[in-house]
Amino acid sequence: MRDIMDYFLIFAYLFFIGSISGWIIEVFFRKFFSSANPEHRWINPGFCSGPYLPIYGFGLCFLYPLASISDRYGINDTLQGHLIFLLVVAAYMTLIEYVGGITLLRHANLRLWDYSKLWGNIEGVICPLFSFFWMMLGEIYYLLFHPHILIAIRWLEDNLAFSFFIGLFFGVFIIDYVNATQIVSKIKQYAKERGLIVRYENLKMHIRENREQASKTLQFLFPFHTKRSITELLEEAHDALENRLNNHSKTDQEPSKEDVN
């Protein structure tokens, strides 16, 4: 029987693998398939600077035990059981997406992603299409990656020295996360004062387009690395969007606060 420390190490490893793998998935999705990126640029997803997305880490920490338990009791041996497994995966990932998205939207006036143009969406945070995508990711994981994760877990148990790299990952991640929360706090203050909803991807794009004396690597890995203050950049992004709206509109309607930044 595994003790508590064994389980802690396993789930830390799963979070590590899931966060990095999810970041890679999102980078390629936004580059080649996202309608929000018509120019097909390379975009660093999420609000951290490093190559990880916590939502996928939490997802894998759920998928692994769910798939293992399902296999142990033969749930996936039948079509009905396997469908239930996939629906549970989709429901769980949609719940994580909703909690994360709605928390930032309600308490920080910050929108990390926007599904408002998709059918059946709830406040632009979740929608049936992306719940379906989560279900498909669950199927891909179960068919292609779960057996390899089981092997990797057994390898980890025999090579505990690798836990050093997991600890290093979490050290970097925590520092990055703290820095990201400070940026979010500044954005929240700006947005609350003006009654706006800040679109995170638009802000990062504006910073990247106007950044001075930065290499391409820094532009991708550190989307908020700039000598100028976040407030100044938010004001500039706000003004730039209002000018674009005024130039392309033939009516006297004011721009929606939801679309600012």
N, C-alpha and C positions, 0 to 999 in steps of 0.2 A: 504494500500500500504506500502511496506517495504521501509525504508529510506536507504541511502548509507551505514550506519554503519551496518545495518542488512545484507545487501548483502556482505559486507566485511567479517563479521563474518562467514557467511555461506560458502563462498569460502575458507576462512582460515580453517574451519572445514573440508571441502572436501579435501583440499590439505593435511591436517593432516591424514585423514583416508586413502586417496589414496596412499600416500607415504609409510605408514607403511604396508598397505595391499600388495602393489607391492613388497616391500622388502621381505615379507613372500613368495610370489609367486616365486620370483627369487631364493630365498634360496633353495626351494624344487625342482625347475626346474634344477638348477645347480647340486644339489645333486644326483638326480635320472635320469635325462633325457639328460643332456648336454654332447655332444661328446667331448667337450673341457675339461671335468673332468672325464677321464676314471677310475680314482681311487675312484670316488664317495665320495669325501671328502666334508665336510661342508665348504662352501665358503661364505664369506661376500661380497655380490655384491656391485657394485658402487664404487665411490671414497671417500665417506664419511665413518666415522667409525661407526656411529649410525645406528639404524634399520629403514632406510627410503630411498626411491629412488624418487627424485623429478619428474622424467619423468611420473611416475604413478600418482603423485599428480596433475600435470598439466593435465594429461589425465582425471582424475575424474572431475576436474573443468570444462572440456569440455563436458564430457559424461552426467553429471547431467542436465545441461540446455538443451542439445540437446534432451535427452530422454523426458524431461518434455514438451518441445515445440512440439515434435513429438506426444506425447500423447494428448496434448491440441487440436491439429489440426487433429488428427486421421490419421497421416501419417503411423503409425505402424499397422493400422487396416487392411491394405492390404499387400499381399506378396510382391508386387512390391515396395511399400513404405518402408516396413521393410528392404528389400534388399538394397535400397538406403541409409537408415539409417546406416546399417552395413558398407557399402562401404565408407561412409563419416567418420565413426569412424576409419576404417582401414587407410584411407588416412591421417587423422589428426595425428594419432599416428605414422605412418611411417614418416610424415614430422618432428615431434618432434625428432624422433630417428635420422633422417638424419641430422638435424640442429645441434643437440648435438654431434653426432659422427664425423661429418665432420669438425666442428669447432675445436674440440680437435685434430683431425688428422692433419689438415692443419696448425694450429697455435701453437700447442704444441707438435707435433710429438708423440702423445699419442693415442693408440688404446684401447678403453675400451672393445670392443667386436669385433669379427671377423667373418663375413659371407662370406669370400672370396672363400670358398670351396663349397658354395651353389649356385644353378642355378639362373641366372638372377640377381645376386648381383650387386650393384653399389658401387665400391671402398670398398667392404667388410663391408659397414656400414648399408645398408638396402638390403632386398631381398624379393621376393614374398612370400616365405614360412612364414617368420615372419610377413609380412603384413597380411597373412591369420590368423596367431595366434592372432594378434591384433583384427581382425574381430571377431574371436571366443570369445575372452575375452569380447568384446563389447556385444556379444549375451548373454554370461553368466551373465554379469552385468545387462543387461536389464531384463532378465527373473527371476533372483534369488535375485539380490541385490538392484535394483532401488526402489522397493516398501519399502524396509527397510530403504534406505537412506532418502526417503520422511518422514518416521516416525521419523527417527533420527533428521532431520531438524526441525520438529515440536517440538520434545522433547527439542532440543537446544534452541528454542525460549522461552520455558517455564522454562528453567534452565540455565540462563545466567551465573551462577556461574561457569559452566564448561568452560567458556571462559578463566578462569585462567589457566587451563591445556593446552589449545591451545596456550596461550601466552608463557607458560613455554616451550612447544615443540619448538616454533619458536625461543626462546632464545637459547636453546641448539643447534638447527639446524644451526642457523647463526654462532655460535662459531665453530661448527664442519665444516661448509662450508668454513669459513675463513682459518681454519687449513688445510683443504684439498687443497685449492687453493695455499697455500704456498708450499705444497708438489709437486703439479703439476708444479709450477713455477721452482722448482729445477730439476724436471724430464725434463722439456722443455729445460732448459739451457744445461743439459747434452746431450740430444738428438740432439739439434741443433748443438752443437760443433762437434759431431761425425757423423752427417748425418744419424741418426738412427730413426727407429720407435719403440718406447717402448710399449710392450704389457703389459698392466696394470695388468691383471690377473697373467701372468707369474712372474711379479715382486713381487706381493703379495705372491705368492706361494713360491718363493725363500726366501723371508724374513721370512715366517712362518717356513720353513724347517730349517733355520739357526739361528733362534732366540734363545738367551740364557736366561735362568732364567725367563721364562714367563709362566704364567698359561694358560690352554686351553681356559679359558674364554677371557683372554686378546688377545690371538692369533686370536680368532674369531671376537671379537667386535672391536679390535684395530689393524688392519692388518699392520699398519705402526708404531706400538709402538716398538721402538728398540733404543738401546744406540748408534748404529752405524749410520753414516751419510748416507743419501740417495744416494749420489754420490758413496760412497764406495760400497754400496750394488748393485748399477747399474753396476759398473765395474765388480764386482764379478759374477753377473748374466750373463753379457755379456761373460766373459771368460768361465763360466761353459757351456753355450750353444755352444760356438765355439768348446770346447773340445768334447762335445757330437756329434756335427756334424762331426768333423774330425774323431772320432772313428768309426762312423757308415757309413762313406762315402768311397766308393772305387774309387772315382774319385778325380781329383785335383781341382774341382770347389770350389770357395770360397762361404761361406754362404751368403745368400741374406740378404741385410740390413733390409728388411721388417721383417725378422724372428729373428732379434737380440733382446734379452730380452723377 
